[in-house]
């Protein structure tokens, strides 16, 4: 389903899990849970996999391949994956640990209502394929009947607004962009079954193939529930989704936080966005009495509302049916699950084999009871020592950015002071939250899979609605501790690093410091940098959308950002498919700023001393290899296509090459000269933070 471009969480790999590999090519994803022996790095002698390099490639021609080429050329992506790399490897290790926690709970006969009972029964029920087959579609029949029996526009709108059903509009409960001390109810565009609007409207032969196969998929799904006019309804649903796609804002416009902030009263919503039964949409989610809303993609929302009002109810019911079945297929007999995988896995992303059921079961329990599982996970796998060392690294990175801001030659003193003020209020969260969610009111029954899922959806929705009129909970986390990722939240001016990412290859307390600064240090810097990227810079120290820039400094920043946009837009990911620099500029600024900040912090850590040489590599060379190898990743072509078209991150190869070529020290470290493919003249190198 359509990805929402996040305003709240600007992260290393937002969206689907973007994986990158750093372990040696022969090291499997089932690496042991035990830590390496004392003072021994987990990778190589000091944290760099020297065997992965392709020394026949000049660093100045393709630094990603120089650092990773031997691995890339010889590694085969597993059949159940669309990409493979360090994120996936670490995710697999983490997932096995979580599986152990969950299966221990599932094996017990715990008292009703206890955490162990809920975790164990949810997982055991998800894994009981015989019971799922025997139940058929009976568990979802009441919802399918609700769709079939809808008669009026209000009936359709009520389904759109009910937890568990898809809609052309989505709702977020986030701190208000202008007043982050209160929550807002934010309405966004939505409604697509393929990854992005380009899949429907872009004039591209491969995307046209996907469109035809998507229609076939829609027909298959409708046939599975005995729709006598499945072919006709599939064509109509596709035409409807195409019209929705045409109305939607593209990613680059979705990223504009100012354009996405359009507060409206209930009266204004009803008057200014006609054609859709808004009151009926809001009632099922307990929002019918709300007085104010924020509309994100306001023009798109207006056009889509009219489109829904003008569309035949039978088409909307076919649309709702297919989306509902897609979302619930994993809880239904294999014929549904296999059909969904056939399109979304095999056709759309080139994935030959479905992931094992237990892996998806772990995901399901994490989705529904994640913080309950996390409490056991952090007790077992996250040490106070790791947290202390990570905090020290973060402090070093923040100090480095302070130095860099003062040294900027393009920013005026007043704006520098405001930037320092913002940096001084950064909140750092490491490992796990101080306060856990309370799932005591969520009922889980062994043998009632769909019921468990539905109750979990309603619980999560009610959790958000119940606190709308309360002060914003600034202790809350937007990721689980067992998630291999990190993020920056501009509305809380915070950087957040879950426990699961604070392990090798990203963070290894026994690795060479230069490598750690290039790996996790640049990751920390990336998240800090999001506070000052093209959108993050629009938020003040208190998290509010505030213009604290002088006109001169704004123009200087914009000019530098435009140069970076063009650099990345010149990268070709697949024949005829270039990176979209406007879509990825925030992440690219995060990478470039993060790498510069990390290098500054690394230099500060040396206290003026020259770092030692290891295996013929200087400290600077090890720093950049740490960065390049952390982003080692291999994609199937169609998965790479989706990343370029539907994500705000550049492909990993260009995250590596695009950042290093703008740093003078990289040229010196690897002897990069004019004529090398990545070479940029000094005046063409982008320097922002």
N, C-alpha and C positions, 0 to 999 in steps of 0.2 A: 504494500500500500504506500501511498504518497508519504515522503518524508517531510516533516516540518523542519524548516531551517531554524535552528534554535537561537533565540535572543538571549535566553537565560543561561545556557551552558555552552561556552566556547571551548571546545575540548580537543585533545590530541587526535581523536578518531571518531568524531560524532557521527551519528547515524549507525549503519550496520558496522559490525566489528571489522575495522580495517586492520589487517594483520601484517606484521613484518617480522622477519626471522633474523636472529643473530647467533643462535647456537651453531656449532659446527655441523656440516652437512650430514654427518653420520649420526648426530645426536637426535634421538627420537623424541616425540612429544610425551612419551611416558617416562621421561627422566625421573629419577628417584626424588622423593619429597625431601630427603635428608639434605642438609646443607653440606657444602664442601668441607674438607678438613680444615683445621685452623690455618688462617693466613694463606690458603690456597684459593686463587681466583677460580670461579666456576667455569670460565672460558679461557683456554690457553694458559699461558704463564702469568699474564697480567691483565686479561680482560678482552683482548683482541684475538679474533680467529684468523690467524695468519694464512691458513690454508684456503680461506675463502677468496683471497685476492686473485685478481687476474693481472699479472704483472706485465703481460704483453700490451695492455691498454695504458696509454699515458694518462696520468691523473688529470691533466689539463684538457683532455678530450672528453672524458666521461668518468668523473670521479666515483659515481655509484658503481660502475662496472669495475673500475680499478679495485675498489674495496670489496666487492661482492661477486664479481663476474664468474669465478670458478664455481662457486656455489650455485649461482643462477643458471649456468649452462648445464649443470649436471643434476639439478634437483627436479624431481617430478612432483607436482601438486597431488596430494592424496585425492582419491576419487570422490570423497564426501566433502570436498572443499572447493570454493571458487577462487581462493587465494591462499597463500601460505607464507608465514613468516614469524617473527618473534612474538607478536601479539597472540597469534594462534597457538604457538608452542606454549607460551606462558598461560594462556587461557585453558589449554588442555590440562596442564599440571594443576591449575586452580580448580578446574571442573572436577577432576578426579578426587581432589581433597574434599570438595563439597559433596560429591557423590558418597564418599565414605561417611560423612556426617549424616546425610539424608537416609542412607540405607541402614545405618545403625538405628535411627529412629523408626524406620519402617519395620525392622525386625522385632521391635519391642511391642509388648502389649501395655501401652501407656494409658493412664487414666484419661477419660474424655476431657477435652478442653485444654490439656497441657500442650506446651509447644511441641514436645516429641510426638504426641498423637496427631497434631495437625500436619506437621512436616511429613511424618511417616505415612499417614493415610492418604494425603494428597499425592505423594509420589507413587505409592503402591497402586493406587487407582489409575493413575496415568499409565502405568506400566502393564496393566491387566488387559492385554489385547484381546483375549478370548471374550471377556465381558463386554468390551467395546463392540466387537463384531456381533455378539448376541443381541445387544441392545439396538443395533441398527441406527435409524434416525429418530427413534422414539424420544430420546432425551431432548432433541432440538425441535421436535414437531410443534410444540406450542408456539415457539417463536416463528417458525415457518408459517403457521396458521395465522399469526398476527399480521404477517406481511400479506398473505393471500387475501385476508379478509378486509384489508384497508380499502376504504371506499372514497374518502374525501381528502383534499389537500391537508387538512388538519390531521387526519390519520397518518398520512405519510410523514408530516413534520414531527409528529409525536414519536414515530419510530426513529427518525433521524436523531432525535434528542435523547433516546433511551440508551443507558449503558449496555454495551455489547453489540450495538448495531452501528454500521458505518453511516457516514453522512457526507454531504458536500461541504459541510462546515464542521470545524473542530473547535473545542473549547479548551483553553488553558487557564489555570488558576495561578497567576504569578504576581509578585509585587508590582504595583503600579509604576510605570516608567518615570513618572514625574514626582511620585510620592511613594518611595519604596517601603514606607512603614506600614502601608495598607495593601491588602490584596485586591487585584482587579479580576473581573471575569472578561477574558479576552477571546473574541471570536475570530477565527482564522479560516482561510480557504482550505479546502480539502477535496476528497472525493474520487481520486484516481486509483485505478487498480494496477497500473504500470508505474515505474519509479518516478517519472517526471513528465511534465507537459511535452517536452521534446519528443518523447516516444510516440505521441499522437500526431504531432503537427510538423515535425522537422522533415524536410525533403532529403531522406537518406535511405538507400536501398535496404540496409540491414534493419532499420527501424520499420520500414514498410513490411518486411517479413514478420517482424514481431507483431505488428498490428493484425495481420491476417491470422496469425497463430493465436493471438489473444481472443479474437472472435470465436475461433474454434474451441478455445478453452471455455469461454462463456457458455457456449452451446453444450459442451460436455457436462458442465456443472449443472445446468438447468435440466438436462436429460436425466441426470442421476436422481432428481427429485420429481421425475415424471411430468415435466412441463411438455404438453402436447405441441406447443408452438415454440420449442426451444430455439430453433434456427432464427425465426423471426424476432423473438425477444432478444436474442444475443446481438443481432445486428442493431436493433434499436438501442440497447444498452450501450453498445460501442459508440453509436452516433451521439448519445447523450454525454458520455465521458469525454468524447472529442470536443464537444461544445464547451464542457467545463474546462478542459485543458486550454482552449483558446481564450477563455475569459481570465484564467489565472495569471497572476504576476510571475515573471521569471525569477530565478534564484537571485540574480543581482539586485532586483528591486525588493525582493523579500528581505534581503540583508539590511536594507536602509531603515534603521530603527526609528528615525523621525517620521518617515512616510508611513510607518506601521502603527503610529500612535494617533488614534482617532477616537477620542472619548465621545460617547453619545448617551443621552438619557434614553429610557425605555420609550418615551413618546417620540423622540427623534428617530430611534431605530425603526419603529413601526411606520413612521411617516416617510422617512428618507430611503428606506430599503424595502420597497413594496414587492409584492408577488409571492411572498413566502409567509407561511403561518408561524411567525416568530413566537407567539405566546404558546402555541401548541408544542413547539420545539423546546421551549424552556421548561415547561411544566414537569416532564418526567424526571429531569435532573434536579428538581427542587430549586429551580432558578426563576420560576414564574413571577415572584414578587420582588426580584432585584430591580433597582431603579436606574443603575448605571452600568454601562458596558464599554469595552474598548474594542473597536473594530480595527483589525490589522490591515489586510489588503483591501481597502475600502471599495475601490472601483470594482475589483473582482468580486467581492461579496455582493455588491449591488447587482452585477450582471448575472451572477450565478443564482441569486434569489429569484430574479425574473425568469431565468431559464427553467428553474424547478417548477415555478408556477405555470409555465407554458407547456410543460412536458406531460404527455399522456400518462395517467396513473399506472397503466400496465407496464410501461417502460420503467418507471421508477420502482415498481415492485420487482421486476426482473433484476434491476440493478441492486436493490437491497438484498435479494435472495442470493445472488452470486457472491456478493461481498460478505454476507453473513456466513455462507458455506466456506468461503476461503479462510476466513478468520477462525472457524471452528473445525476445520478439517482434521486437525491433529487429535481431536476428541471423538472422531467418527470412524466408521469402518474404513478399511484400507483403500477401498475404491475412491473415497474422497481424498484421503491423504496422498495417495499415489497420483491422482489427477493434478492436485495442487503442485506437488513436486515436479511432475512432468513439465508444467509450464514455467513455474517460477525458478525451479532449480535447473532442470536440463535445458529447456528452451531459452529462457531469458538470460541465464548466467553460465551455461555450459558445464554444469556440475553433473558428473556421470552417476553418482551414487548418493542416496539419501543418508543423512547423518544417523548414527545409531540412536535407537529410541531412548536409551538412558541419558544421553547427552541432552536431548530435548526435554526429558523429564526434569533434569537439573535446572534447565532454563525456566521451565514452568513453575517450579517451586520457588526459584529466585524471584520470578515476576510477582508471585502472589504472596510469599512469606519471606522475602529476601532478608530483611533485617533480623528476623528470628534466626535464620541460618547463620547470619553474619556474626552473631554473638559468640557462637561456638567457633566459627572460623578464625576470628582474630585471637581468641584465647589459645588456639593451637598453633597458629602459623605467623603471628605478628608479634615481634618482641619489642619491649621498651627500648632496647638498644637501637633497633632499626629506626624507631620513631625519633629518638634523640639525634641520631646521625643525619636523618633527613631534615630535621628542623635546623640543624647547623648549616646544611647545604642551602636551604631556603634563605636563611639569614645572609649567607655570603652572596647569594644571587641578588637579593634586594639591595645590599650594600653596593654591589657592582653597578646596578642600574642608577643608583644615586650618583655615583662617580660619572657615569656616562651622560646623564642628563646635564650635569654641570658643564661637561665638556662640549656639548652640542654647539656647533657654529651656525646653525640655521634657526635657533629658537631664541626669542627675546627673554630678558631676565624675568619679567612679570609672569610669562607663561611657564617658564622653568620653575618658578616658585610654586605655581599652582600644580604643576606636575609632581613636584616633590611632596606637596601636601597630600595629593592623592596616594602616592606611593607610601607615605607614612601611615595611612589608615588601612593598608592591605591586611586582610585577615587570612591566616594560614590554617588549613585543616588537614591533618595527616592521619592516615590509618583508618579511623572509624569515628562515628559521631559520639558525642558525650552523652546523648540521650537517644534511647531506642524507641521505635514505634511499638505501640501496644496492640497486639492482634487478638486480645481476649474476646472481643465481640464477633470475630469471624468464625463461623461454624464450618467445619470440614468433616465430611462423612465418607468413610471408606465405601467404595462402590458407587458413588454419585459424582462422576467426573465432571459432567457439564454443570451440575449444580454447584460443585466446588468452585469452578471457574466463574460462574455467574455471581456467586456470593462474594468472591474475591474482587470482581470488577465493581460491584456495588459498594463493597467496603472501601475500596480505594477512592471511589467517587465521593462517598459520604465523608471520608476523611478530609477531602479538600473543601467540600461545601461547608462542613461544620465549623471551619475556622475562618470563613470569609470575613466576618466582622470582628475578628480578634487581631491583635498585633502580629505582624509578620514574625514567623519563627526563624530567627537567624541561625539557630543551631542545626537546622535541618540539612541533610545532604541530598544532592541530586543524583548520586551514584551509590551503588552498594560497595562495601569494603572489599568484596570478592570480585569486583569488576576491574579488568585490566585496562585502565584508562585514567584520565585526569581532566579537570576542567577549570575554567575561570567563570565566575558568575558576576557580571557587572553590577547587578542590582544589590548585591551584598559586598561588592568589591573584595571578593575572596578567591583564593586559589585552593584547590582541593585535590589531594592525592590519596586515593584509596590504597588500602594495604596491599592488594594483589599486584599492583604495578611496582611496588617497592622491593623487588627481587631481581636477581640476575635474569636477563642481561641489562636491564635498565639501571638497577642500583645494586652494586656488589661491594660490600664494605671491605672485601679482600682484594678488589681490583686496583689497578694503578689509578691514582687520583686523576691523571689527565684523561683517562678513559671514562671515569665516572662523570667528570665535568662535561665531556662531550656527549654522554648518553643521558643520564637522568638530569644532569645540570642544564643541558639545553632544553630538556623537557620542562623543567621548572621555569626556565627562562621563557619558554614558549607561552606558558600559562600567564606568567607575569606580563609578558608582552601583549597579551590579549587586552589587558587593561588600557593599552595605548595604541591598539590597531585602529583601522579606519572607522569602526563602529564603537569599540570599547572606549576610545578617547572622548566620546561624546558624553560619558557618564562622569559625574563628579565624585569627590571623596565619600559622600554619603550614599552613593549608588543611584542618585537621581539623574535623569536625562537633562544635562546642564551644559550650556555652551561656555566653557572656561578658556577658550582660545581667542587670541587676538586675530584680526583679519590677516595680518601679515604672516603669522605662524600657521594659520589654517591654509593659506595659499602655498606656503613652503612645503607643508606636509603633503598636501594634495598633489603637488608636482612630483614629489618623490614617489608617492604611491602609484601615480600614472606610469612612471618609468618601470616600476616593478610589475605592474599589470601587463605591460607590453612584453617584458622579458618572458614571463610565463606563458603568455599567449602564443609565443613563437615556438614553444615546445610541442612536438607532435607525439601524441600518446599511441595512436594507431594510424595507419595510412589514411590521410585525409581528415583525421580527427585531432584537433589541437586542444590543449588545455584552455579552459575559459578563465583567463586572468582576472576578469571582473568578479567571477563567482568565488575565486579562491584567494582574493587579495588579503582578507583578514587572517587566514591561516598562514599565508606566505609572509606577511609582516610578523606574525607570531614566531615563525621559524627563523627568519633572519634576525629579528631582535633577540630571540632566545639564544641563538648561537653566539651572537656578539656579547650578550650579557654573561653567558656561561664562560666564554673565553676571558672576559675581563675578570670574572671571579676566580678563574684558574690562575691567572697571573697574580692576583692579589694573594692567593694562597701560597705562592712561591716565595713571598717576602723578599723579592729582588734577586733571588738565587736562580741560576740556570738549572732546569730540570735535567735529570740523567737521561742517557740514551739506553734504550732497551731493544735488543734484537735489531740494532741498527736504526731504530726509529726514535726521532726526537720527541720531546713532550708535545710539541705542537702537532706533529704528525699523528701521534697517538690520539690526541684530542679529536682531530677531524675523522680519524678512522672510527673512533667510538661513536661519533654522530652518524657516519655513513652506514656502519654495520647495524646500528639499532633500527635503521629504516630499510633493512634488507627485506624484500618482499617480491613474490612472484604471483601474477594474476592470470587467470584465463581471459581471453580476449573480450568476451561479452561482459564479464564482470568489470574489466577495466573500462569498457565503454560506459557502463552504468556509473562508475565512479566519476568519470569525466563529465557526464551529462547531468548527474543528479546529486552531486556532493559538493561541499564547500572546501574540500581538501584536494590538493594536487596529488597526482600519483607519487608514490614514495621516491621513485628515481629522480623526479624533478624537485621534490622537497630537498633532496640532497644536493643535486647539481645547482639548483636555482639559488640556494642560500650561500654555498661556499664561494661561488664565483663573484660575489659582492663583497668579499672580505680580503683586504690586502694581505693579511697574515697567511692566508691559505696559499696565495701565489708564492710567497717567500718559502713556505714550508715544503712545497712540492715542486719548486722551480718552474712554475707555469709561465709560459712566454707567449708573445704575440704569435699568431698562427695556430695556437691550440684552439680547439673547437669551443671551449668554454670561456676563452679569454675575453675579458672586457677591458677597454681602456679605463684608466683610473677615473676619468671624468664621467664615465658611463656607469660606474658602480654605484648602486643605491645605498645610501647611508641614511638611516632613519633614527634608530635608537642605539 
